[in-house]
């Protein structure tokens, strides 16, 4: 048998008010707990906000440092590109197929067509040819022959004028813009093709 | 709590005719520091409602001298009213349960509940034992102990003190009868649930067959079957053979506890026994 919970001691008078009073105590405790949780939440939120501000400031600083670094790196890159371009131009100039071009011109030389001048273009990637002949048809045929040479990627007639060649002085002078063909790059993995 | 633990235990017995304080129990016996006949110190003692307890309580503590301690008060069932309260469904607070118990008290005893302090083994979903003590006694004990250097540890009726002392030996089914000097409380339980509570008064201690006859009548009145177990507490009648009830099991509980010899008192009175319940518990 369970002991009886009966005692008349006045200290038990807090039960007199019944469950309502106990409910009030429970509500008071709940309110205190809620207040504590609210204060704790606000404190934590304030602290997190402070930390967030500090982190944001740190991120801004790092971003600034990163921007400065990227700008400096970009400047270095542009300098490198300019240098590379100059080197490439010099390389192209040095690698221009002069010997092959002169050989081609010599191979296709005709008595009725005179090569007046040959000079390098401004871009160092093309050359300017000036040819002259009394017979316009022979000169045009000569030009067509040159166009068929694989050395030239293009051969453009940029000027035609009356020249002094020929017995009757009725020769024609042609100025041509010749672009040398780029050497074919090596095909990667060509031997591995199936 | 620490203050309470640091104090020694004092037992006060409020008997039917006297009030007594036991100030310590040793191997030599129990030291009685105060004994007061109530007939001289309890104005209006003809009725519990009209009795004025403050002079008696104050004098008893004054007789005990400069005692300080944790006062455990046991009140004779002569001053107590017992009854059963069955709460209906829907009660929402202890205040409602108290009002219900007070209303039932007035119905059963025909007296106003205002003069009584009602306590119960409160529950809102099962029948419970309720009891009432004169409010003036509770007030006087509280005020006088406050004026002295005493902590009021408990105020418990005699039957409740006995039942709680031997609760581990009591089964969940059957009658539990707690005997006082002029009455016995009989509570009937089945599977731990209270079915009936009735206080029977007597001038002379009834015999065991007479007790059984009263219990059978009560069971019949309540429309319940007579259980086969009866537990006896307190100054119960002596055991006798019951040839006509072979199935009945009568179990005296707590009788083996011999009361120590009183020091400062020539006999073991009712109030002495009550005081020891508190001092030794």
Interface residues (C-beta under 8 A of the other chain):
Chain A: X1 X2 X3 X4 X5 X6 X7 X8 X9 X10 X11 X12 X15 X16 X17 X18 X19 X20 X22
Chain B: X75 X92 X93 X94 X95 X96 X97 X98 X117 X119 X120 X121 X122 X129 X131 X133 X138 X139 X141 X142 X152 X153 X154 X155 X156 X157 X160 X163 X164 X167 X168 X170 X171 X172 X176 X189 X192
